[in-house]
Amino acid sequence: MNLLEYLESHKMSQADFCRLTGLNRKTLSCYLSGKRRPSSKHVFLIEQWTNGKVTLRDLMEYAEKNQKK
């Protein structure tokens, strides 16, 4: 499951997720838009907060698929 799917399935806004995780809103937006790949620290944090529903593989595949050139 990618992070956007996770947020939608849990009816959670980006702002809500940022409040829970401590991620910066702009950083999360860059991850979701493909402008940036998540750092290893943030990958671990996202995996923890989603109870493993969004994994390293999910995040990397999503980033690769949506990366802006």
C-alpha positions in Angstrom: 0.0 0.0 0.0 1.4 3.4 -0.8 1.3 6.3 1.6 -1.4 8.2 -0.3 -3.6 5.1 -0.3 -3.0 4.7 3.4 -4.0 8.3 4.2 -7.2 7.9 2.0 -8.2 4.6 3.5 -7.8 6.0 7.0 -9.5 9.3 6.1 -6.4 11.1 7.3 -5.2 14.4 5.9 -1.6 15.1 5.3 -1.7 17.6 8.2 -3.1 15.0 10.5 -0.3 12.5 9.5 2.3 15.2 10.0 1.0 16.0 13.5 1.1 12.3 14.5 4.6 11.6 13.0 6.3 14.9 13.4 7.1 15.1 9.7 7.2 18.5 8.1 4.2 19.1 5.9 6.3 20.3 2.9 8.5 17.2 3.2 5.5 14.9 3.2 4.0 16.8 0.2 7.4 16.3 -1.7 7.3 12.6 -0.9 3.7 12.3 -2.2 4.3 14.3 -5.3 7.5 12.5 -6.2 9.8 15.5 -5.8 11.8 13.7 -3.1 12.5 10.2 -1.9 12.0 9.6 1.8 15.1 9.5 4.0 15.9 6.2 5.8 14.9 7.9 9.0 11.5 8.9 7.6 11.0 5.5 6.0 11.4 3.9 9.4 9.0 6.5 11.0 6.3 6.0 8.3 6.6 2.2 8.6 6.2 2.5 12.4 3.2 4.9 12.3 1.4 2.8 9.7 2.0 -0.4 11.6 3.9 -1.8 8.6 1.1 -1.2 6.1 3.4 1.2 4.2 6.8 -0.4 3.8 10.2 0.6 2.5 9.4 -1.2 -0.7 6.1 0.6 -1.0 7.7 4.0 -0.5 10.6 3.4 -2.9 8.3 2.0 -5.7 5.9 4.9 -5.3 8.8 7.4 -5.4 10.3 5.8 -8.5 6.9 5.7 -10.2 6.0 9.3 -9.4 9.5 10.9 -9.5 9.5 14.3 -11.3 12.2 14.7 -13.8 
